[in-house]
Structure formats: C-alpha cells, structure tokens
Amino acid sequence: MHVGDERAAGQPRKSATPERVRAAVLGLGYVGLPVVLAAVEAGVEVVGFDVDAGRIAVLEMGRSPVDTVTDESLRRALATGRLSFTSNPDDLAAATTYVICVPTPLLDKLPDLSMVTTAVGFVARSLSPGDLVSLESTTYPGTTEGLVADQIEQISSLVAGRDYHLVFSPERIDPGNPEFGLGNTPKIVGGVTKKCTAAGTTFYRRLVDRVVPVSSPKEAETAKLLENTFRHVNIALANEMAVFCRELGIDLHEAIGAAATKPFGFMPFYPGPGVGGHCIPIDPAYFSWRVRQLGLSFRFVELATEINDRMPSYVASRTAEMLNAVRKPVNGASILLVGVAYKREIGDLRESPAFSVARRLIRSGAELSWHDPYVSEFLVDGRPLPEVKSLGRDGLSGVDLAVLHTDHSCLDLDGLVRNAPLVLDTRGALRERGEHVQGL
C-alpha cells in the first residue's frame, strides 16, 4: 500500500483537494487554539478537539479559555462556518490533516507523553491513506519516528512515509509577545521522508509566512529543544551572576545594559525569581533525559536546572534579609507577591516560580497575599491565598514587604514604591526608586 491508495479493507479515501483542506487540531490550549484560528483564516475547514468537554462548551459559546486569544477573534472564526469543536474522537474521521498540540509535561521529573499517546490513538483510528499527521508537542528526539509512527502502525496498519505523511513541526508560540505570533514566526517542518516534509510544508505555508524544511523529525525535535535549552542556560548564567554581583556590590542590570551595546557576539538575558511556563523548565529536561538513555549526562542542562531551581529559595532568603534589617521576622510578617504569572502580560501560571516562593515564605510563617490583574485565582497546594485588588494605599495597608515577582506593564509600580515600606524587585524594574527598594 502506498500514499494515496485505498485501504486494504476497502474504506474510501477521504477527498481532499488543494482548494479544500479539512484539518483536526487536537489540544486547544496556548498552542492548539492559535493553530485553529490561523487555519480557519487560511480557508481550512477545522474541527478543534479536546478531551475536556467543559472547555469545548466554553469555546462553542465563543469564549476563549486562553488569554492570548481574544473572544472576538474566536467568534470571527466561528462565524465563517469553517470551525467546529468537539470532545468526541469519532468527529475526527472526516479530516485529512491532523495536528497534535497536546501538553508534554514532566511527571516526577521524567517526560510524560501520556497525552500524546492518547491523541495519537484517536488519530490512528481515523487515519486514511494519504493523510497528513503533524506532531507539534515538544518532545525528545526520536518520538515522531518511534513512538508516534509505531503506535499508528500498530492500530491502523498504516506505515509512516509509505501510506500517510508524518512530520514533526515544533510549536514556537511565545505567549504575550506583541511582535511575533504564529503567522510571522518561521515554522520548522521535518518529515520521515522527503514527500512527508513536502506535504507538511504545503499545509503550513497556508498558515505562516515562512516554512523551514529540515532533513527529518529528529532535526526538528532537536531544534525546538535547542532553542529553549539556549535560553535556559543563559538565564541560569544571569541568575548565578545576580547572586555574586550582589555580594560584590555590582549593579548587574547596568552591566548587562552596557554589554548589550555591543552590536555583535552578545545577547542580553536577565536574572529573575526562577523560570516558568510550558517551555524553559520542561524542554531541557526532555533533552537531558534522552541523553541519559545513551549513558551520558548533559551537564550544562543539569547545572542550569540546579541554578534556576534554587532562585525561589534565594528570593525567600533575600526577603528574610530585608525584613531582618528592620528588625522584623518573616514569621508573622505580611508579604505581598506582586505578579504571580510566570511572565509579563499573560495570566499563565504553569510552572510559575511564584508557587515555590510562596511555599517557602508560608513555611517560614509569613502571612502571604498576592496581586496580579491577569490572574483570577492563586492557589498554593490547593489553598487559595487572599488577593489584594490594588497597589494603592488601602491595598498595601499593613503590608510589611512586597515582592515584585512579575513586572506586568499594567501594574501601578509607582503606587507600589510609594505605599510599600519595603520592596524586593526580582525583575530589575524598579532600579533607583529609593533605599527601601532592593533587587536580587
């Protein structure tokens, strides 16, 4: 059987012409939902699939569960008549292109591909010869040609590169980035054969300005991990330097700014309370895990992880140091976390260092509260913490120290500096704002 042939069982080939493409996007979060909207805008008929029936119900009402996708853009897509949502895997059968965008978290610090295998199982039961399958979920090199291809063949008897097209095309979504989105960020595509790569390239050229073909899925998988490992390692360098520079009486942010004036050979990275989100704390661990399967160690990644993971502890110790300087113990102190999302301009709490900072302060007896206009609820180990609604005088009344964890542009930083008796600035956003404001 070859790509484009009918199934041996006699199932008719699903019709697909260059004018009519039907795609199923599995996983409707920060990655999948933008893919859905881009495909609809490109004229593709799309069914968005998620196992969470509650999420499907919200989407069908035209309400986006993702803060980087507006309700307005979702409703425009629904109004085209080319978009539907479902939690029933039987509804995937009419698709000719399948895009898998499900999360790949860590479980006990090991890769957890359970959501990928579930999604691949749904695809395999709907797949026909000639169809295209694209995995966008970040994973270790070899997953596409190994786990994905093997599972599909086991379920459907269809062979990747012979009976259907299989590619890996890593997501490169940067939530909250106002300059680069799905359309103007180059899309890497690596197929198990040249024809697979060509099929993936043809599809993604509908969605993005530029497609970058690579030799195989392994190169595409590695490119994604390399991108975030690069950031992980350089953030760790900045974080470790922050600790040393404080002891040496050096303004690291000023030094970074000076170094960044060099027009070549340097890229600025900045210290912070730790790393968070769906990429940097997780992707390098996938790389490191795969390397360990070879009996080797990825020492750069492991050291960077150690440094970045200890930053929340350093934030907690700096908090205690500042309180001690005014003869106030952490135990019983009222401490406000300002900004609890993992990065600016979004409400994404995934892997946010704020959780680790909060746990350490709570264990020390602090009375903790939080403020973040992008976040509706902040739970630590299942317990909701009290929210402070504003950084005005009333909101900060009784607060002993505020920790600026995430410096959203909408925050009233002037109010924070004016009304908080002590401020620990973990982002370098409040430099030269007064002696009661200190950095890491």
Salt bridges, closest charged atoms under 4 A:
GLU45 OE2 - ARG20 NE 3.02
GLU72 OE2 - ARG76 NH1 3.29
ASP131 OD1 - ARG13 NH1 3.06
ASP131 OD2 - LYS14 NZ 3.03
GLU136 OE2 - LYS187 NZ 3.30
ASP163 OD1 - ARG162 NE 3.17
GLU171 OE2 - LYS224 NZ 3.40
GLU171 OE2 - HIS278 NE2 3.54
ASP174 OD1 - LYS343 NZ 2.55
GLU227 OE2 - ARG172 NH2 2.49
GLU240 OE2 - ARG310 NH2 2.93
ASP251 OD2 - ARG431 NH2 2.93
GLU302 OE2 - ARG292 NH1 3.89
GLU306 OE2 - ARG310 NH1 4.00
GLU321 OE2 - ARG246 NH2 3.40
GLU321 OE2 - ARG318 NH1 2.70
GLU345 OE2 - ARG344 NH1 3.78
ASP348 OD2 - ARG350 NH2 2.66
ASP372 OD2 - HIS408 NE2 3.05
ASP381 OD1 - ARG359 NE 2.94
GLU387 OE1 - LYS389 NZ 3.16
ASP400 OD2 - LYS328 NZ 3.85
ASP407 OD1 - ARG344 NE 3.53
ASP414 OD1 - ARG433 NH1 3.08
